[in-house]
Amino acid sequence: QKLLADRFKLTFHHDKKELTVFTLVVAKNGSKLTPSAGDPKGLPGLGFRALGNMNAGNANMSDFTGLMQAAVLDRPVVDQTELTGRFDFQLKWTPDESQFGGRGGSAKNDAADAPPDLFTAIQEQLGLQLKSAKIPVDVLVIDRVEKPTEN
């Protein structure tokens, strides 16, 4: 941040703005997540074996929603599960064209045994739900930025 402030004269502040987001909540039948046997202070392991095939180890809900927001979905994902602790899980779904920056539709699988869509998979496999909502979200507002100074 200091480099950006010095070189680009960048100034910013945090604010709240009402945005359309996905909220992650516990489904009515309860969570199906398995508590992790890993070190609670250890690093989480989250990644994709392929589009629509995600593994998570020693991950909390913030880790999960962060990855879903950064790699899969096209809007912010807010954890409202109130689940604490770390979990191990696998999530398999058939991505659509709105996921993975538009690359999700290329993984479409019409086979009879194809995994369900993301929303169904999260509910069936994890006992959670993704819901669309409009809520105030913390955003970064850039107040000023200039062309960089010479070296």
Secondary structure, DSSP 8 states (H G I E B T S, - for coil): -HHHHHHH--EEEEEEEEEEEEEEEE-TT----EE--S-TTS--EEEEEETTEEEEEEE-HHHHHHHIIIII-SS-EEE-S---S-EEEEEE----TTSGGGTGGGG---STT----HHHHIIIIISEEEEEEEEEEEEEEEEE-------
